[in-house]
Amino acid sequence: MIEATAAFELLQDIMDDLQQIGSMLRKSIKKEAHFDIDKIERRIEEILKHEIEFDTKH
């Protein structure tokens, strides 16, 4: 369970960093590198939400 907790903490740290990226830079990164930060943020949010739901049920 320690590994799972560490993984969720890492995802939260990544999410915190991604949220610091402004919209102009996001658009540029998406255009140049085909790296969709918004999509990645949404996926991380889904994962973190499920982790919170799991914690509240157990």
C-alpha positions as CSV (number, residue, x, y, z in Angstrom):
1,M,0.0,0.0,0.0
2,I,3.0,2.3,0.6
3,E,3.8,2.2,-3.2
4,A,0.3,3.2,-4.1
5,T,0.4,6.1,-1.7
6,A,3.7,7.2,-3.1
7,A,2.3,7.0,-6.6
8,F,-0.7,9.1,-5.7
9,E,1.5,11.7,-4.0
10,L,3.6,11.8,-7.1
11,L,0.5,12.4,-9.3
12,Q,-0.6,15.2,-7.0
13,D,2.9,16.8,-7.3
14,I,2.7,16.5,-11.1
15,M,-0.8,18.0,-11.1
16,D,0.4,20.9,-8.9
17,D,3.2,21.6,-11.4
18,L,1.0,21.3,-14.5
19,Q,-1.5,23.8,-13.0
20,Q,1.3,26.4,-13.0
21,I,1.6,26.3,-16.8
22,G,-0.2,29.2,-18.5
23,S,-2.6,28.8,-21.4
24,M,-0.2,30.3,-24.0
25,L,2.5,27.9,-23.1
26,R,0.0,25.0,-23.1
27,K,-1.0,25.9,-26.6
28,S,2.5,26.1,-27.8
29,I,3.5,22.8,-26.2
30,K,0.4,21.1,-27.7
31,K,1.2,22.5,-31.1
32,E,4.9,21.8,-31.1
33,A,5.2,18.6,-29.2
34,H,1.7,17.2,-29.5
35,F,1.6,17.0,-25.7
36,D,-1.9,17.9,-24.4
37,I,-1.4,19.1,-20.8
38,D,-5.2,19.7,-20.4
39,K,-5.9,16.0,-21.3
40,I,-3.2,14.8,-18.9
41,E,-4.6,17.0,-16.1
42,R,-8.1,15.6,-16.6
43,R,-6.8,12.0,-16.5
44,I,-4.8,12.7,-13.3
45,E,-7.9,14.3,-11.7
46,E,-9.9,11.1,-12.6
47,I,-7.3,8.9,-11.0
48,L,-7.0,11.1,-7.9
49,K,-10.8,11.3,-7.5
50,H,-11.0,7.5,-7.6
51,E,-8.3,7.2,-5.0
52,I,-10.3,9.6,-2.7
53,E,-13.5,7.6,-3.3
54,F,-11.6,4.4,-2.5
55,D,-10.3,5.9,0.8
56,T,-13.7,7.0,1.9
57,K,-15.3,3.6,1.3
58,H,-12.6,1.7,3.2
